[in-house]
Amino acid sequence: MRMVDLIEKKRDRESHSKAEIRFIIDGYVRGEIPDYQMAAWAMAVFFRGMSLEETAELTLAMAQSGDQLDLSTLGGRFVDKHSTGGVGDKTTLLLGPMVAACGVPVAKMSGRGLGHTGGTIDKLSSVPGFRVELTQEEFLLQVKKIGLSVIAQSGNLVPADKKLYALRDVTATVNSIPLIASSVMSKKIAAGAQGIVLDVKYGSGAFMKTVEQARILAKTMVDIGKELGRQTIAVLSNMNQPLGRAVGNSLEILEVVDALQGKGPADLMEVSLELGGWMLVAGEVVPDVETGKKNLRQSLQDGAAWHKFLAFITEQGGDVQAVIERRLTVGPWDLPILAEESGYVQPFDAHKIGVLAMTLGAGRVTKESPIDLGAGVVLAKKAGEWVKAGEPILLLYSSNKEKLAEAFELAQNLTSVGSEEPQLPLLIEEIIK
Amino acid sequence: MRMVDLIEKKRDRESHSKAEIRFIIDGYVRGEIPDYQMAAWAMAVFFRGMSLEETAELTLAMAQSGDQLDLSTLGGRFVDKHSTGGVGDKTTLLLGPMVAACGVPVAKMSGRGLGHTGGTIDKLSSVPGFRVELTQEEFLLQVKKIGLSVIAQSGNLVPADKKLYALRDVTATVNSIPLIASSVMSKKIAAGAQGIVLDVKYGSGAFMKTVEQARILAKTMVDIGKELGRQTIAVLSNMNQPLGRAVGNSLEILEVVDALQGKGPADLMEVSLELGGWMLVAGEVVPDVETGKKNLRQSLQDGAAWHKFLAFITEQGGDVQAVIERRLTVGPWDLPILAEESGYVQPFDAHKIGVLAMTLGAGRVTKESPIDLGAGVVLAKKAGEWVKAGEPILLLYSSNKEKLAEAFELAQNLTSVGSEEPQLPLLIEEIIK
């Protein structure tokens, strides 16, 4: 088999056999297939797509390209959750303790993020002392003990995806449904998930700008899951508004702390309960999503989720007292954006709020960029809320005065107030399973 | 400017500015743009194509990426000729002396070929003592003295094309009209051509299988020539039958020797006169192609072309006596394929005859493969000729008995004889200028 012939096949609309997909992925990981052939192939895939059979085999080949986590020794049914990413998306941190409190263990490996804010791992790093790196033994032991651990993705999980994603990033081949879907699903499968709940977001603040694109991606991932024997459920959710009020690492942890104590913003709770409900269904502890949501609400009301979170922080070495007392570094510099008149706050552009958080230092521009964990934006008022003239709509935080000044300029045109109460779209569009 | 953004532009059907094309080619030659980005871009070009303006700028950027030959000091108008390649195509060797004898100097740099037989340079290497490598000074001096020199392409001519072609070869991006057209034209322009005559072949033995594809390629190259101020004329010629009777390096030189003495096969002469006629038009020594053809015929009849050829061989150190006496190495092993019955020889498949010559050792499988200069095929009978039972149709030559035996097997199904005289298509389909 020669790679040049396989590139030509894909270029000319022919399908790859399973053996051909394995040849491509295994050869690429071993360095026998050079980057330039892989790049040409990825571009051919961008134009020609892949069948479900091809995509499923690609997923499996990538999942098996490195270490695979075997959670079967722990007992229980492991359910993983993945979000395609959005502005202010901290659902993983909220769902971990809630779902674990309802009897489905969560053993999650998460990445550091490129984007408006850091990834889950960066957010957790804003808790003093919190260890994001555990040995595999420590990780599994903790899951066995308290049913919950979240750590940084370890060395040799899905090396094929790591290598291919880095290549796609610099060759304009990121935006291909089969490549996105196989990338996401390969990581979940390598991490040992038996059930997978996907939060596929669409809108201004999401990678997929339209609900149609998001639906195709969701359907592809659900089909891959079926093909590979993993129960997979996708929630299509709207990301035209930031989720919750906080965008930024420490700021989001503080919002999670509030939410676990029953004071979470409505939109964040609605999305989290929907995702969590399906996680409990996939974890086979409830018969349907409504029962799942009821159990999750119960875990908030009786403090079980909150205490699970504190146990989780404690186990991974975090300063639990600082969390309880909300003593995380925020700012220290801050500036409000005030309403010039009274009225209903009009919808934000989630993407622009993301860029604002990035400007303040909350996100990474390149993989090597440091993150300002205390930087970010708080939406003092969300779209549809009433604001009085002179009250703050946004609060900007940064450790860097110049960035704060730059963001302040940028924020001048991001807010508007009107006499009409805006109609906000449904938050949950559809469930695909 | 970032290459990833330019790949995305091309991927999304946007056009490149001249500055962007320069950025891509200059960056690639300098090694600042890596192969993997260039491969993704080439695949995007394969799918999206390029406008004439983009293709012309690509051609010019490649032509200017290394050394450029300045023939202006020699005086006269230089005309170059290029063939897209076919089985038994030895027109360059025939045309060089004929055109030079008619007053248009020929200063040609030629490549070693990958394909059924070697390139022009390999064919010339079968003349004992012939030097295919001259210094630039020797090359120009010889052109000044006798109006004709053909040498191997020197070190740093169109490095962009060399690098890009090697990459396209292994990434299934060869077959793209703008990339093929700019590759051909950049080499002609860097080599100092003021007029360019293109032999664009179509059919079984050509790179372009259909006349429609060939027409698009020809039109693209002619348009590039116009855009860059070089008179360019393309001849669309049929390559469903091998050109002439000989396919192989020494064998083709011997056929050229015959042809220059007025004993060339009709099809080879027809194509050569057409191309040569247009070369004289482009060289501005005749007012029209018919006058050009008349002059060329005259150069054959009065021996001027033949003596120009002998002077050319002499100047470049070749054994002119061996040429006159036809003492080139052929074979030494040979086998005929005989007619089983009498009748009209039916059309060959030119591609299969090419593969047969390759099997005998006449061509290169990879760039490093040695060539068996004495190997090849002679069509003792061409399509449409009458053969008697027991007479040879094909003659196979090789220095390797095993290859000869292998080719003999292969040749069993390549010939057929029938009672109907086959209708052969026109050899020259169209002139595009």
Contacts between the chains, C-beta under 8 A, distances in Angstrom:
chain1	res1	chain2	res2	distance
A	3	B	170	7.8
A	4	B	169	7.7
A	4	B	170	5.2
A	4	B	171	6.8
A	4	B	172	5.6
A	5	B	172	7.8
A	7	B	43	8.0
A	7	B	171	6.0
A	7	B	172	4.0
A	8	B	172	3.9
A	11	B	43	7.2
A	11	B	46	6.9
A	11	B	172	5.4
A	34	B	35	7.4
A	34	B	36	7.8
A	35	B	34	7.4
A	35	B	35	7.0
A	35	B	36	3.9
A	36	B	34	7.7
A	36	B	35	3.9
A	36	B	36	4.6
A	36	B	38	7.2
A	36	B	39	4.0
A	36	B	167	6.2
A	36	B	170	7.5
A	36	B	171	6.1
A	37	B	39	7.0
A	37	B	170	6.4
A	37	B	171	5.8
A	38	B	36	7.2
A	39	B	36	4.1
A	39	B	37	7.0
A	39	B	39	4.5
A	39	B	40	4.2
A	39	B	43	7.7
A	39	B	171	7.8
A	40	B	39	4.2
A	40	B	40	6.5
A	40	B	42	6.9
A	40	B	43	4.7
A	40	B	171	3.7
A	40	B	172	6.4
A	40	B	173	6.3
A	42	B	40	6.9
A	43	B	7	8.0
A	43	B	11	7.3
A	43	B	39	7.7
A	43	B	40	4.7
A	43	B	43	3.7
A	43	B	44	5.8
A	43	B	47	7.8
A	44	B	43	5.8
A	44	B	172	7.4
A	46	B	11	6.9
A	47	B	43	7.8
A	47	B	47	4.8
A	167	B	36	6.2
A	169	B	4	7.7
A	170	B	3	7.7
A	170	B	4	5.1
A	170	B	36	7.5
A	170	B	37	6.4
A	171	B	4	6.8
A	171	B	7	6.1
A	171	B	36	6.1
A	171	B	37	5.8
A	171	B	39	7.8
A	171	B	40	3.7
A	172	B	4	5.5
A	172	B	5	7.8
A	172	B	7	3.9
A	172	B	8	3.9
A	172	B	11	5.4
A	172	B	40	6.4
A	172	B	44	7.5
A	173	B	40	6.3
